[in-house]
């Protein structure tokens, strides 16, 4: 079995401490600090995906693909990375997988694919875009509008996250999630990031019928989004779970704060 087939068929998915993952510079590309900064500035777990990692016979982990994403995780202080782990590879096979990941398997940007799907009149893409527009938002297909590291208001790039939400509950669920996020933090461009949308979806699905929509929005409007994100990061690093599950937990804590009765979770 050649190395790429090992990656696709025999790799196990594991959460690895980012500090334990090494880089073999004999085949890895030169590290671009500019690229690391760009990934770090707009990092979200969904877009980052999984890293391809080799567990060598000496017990050490080496990244075969995802060096820049790994560096961005370290820069942001993220402790754990979701990895596809291969065992028993030679360095030559690791290099083969590096080539495979960056040429043969390399996929177009999700936004480019989504735009093409709109042109092709793909029904799911059209349905998602219709919900976005009805919520008073627009899908931004270019990053050139970023100013001083801030996303423009009322624009969204998280097409993969929106499709995940659409699969869970079609237009109705997507509209509810976009409305909750946008109305809760109307002056925050980051409110429409992937992990925030997915975390809001998880909160809504878990507590649907138990929480008040208007009370949620009112509470979140006076809750700092950055503080919520930091709290979510803490939960993710403590539990080893996903950042969007952790964000749902942070939302529940913010919603319950100050409530003595009708709490979503007991203390």
Helices and strands as residue ranges (DSSP letters): H 3-9, E 12-17, G 18-20, E 21-22, H 33-41, H 45-48, E 51-55, E 61-65, H 67-76, E 80-87, H 91-99, I 100-104, H 110-119, H 123-134, E 138-139, E 155-156, H 159-184, G 189-192, H 194-207, H 213-221, H 225-239, H 243-256
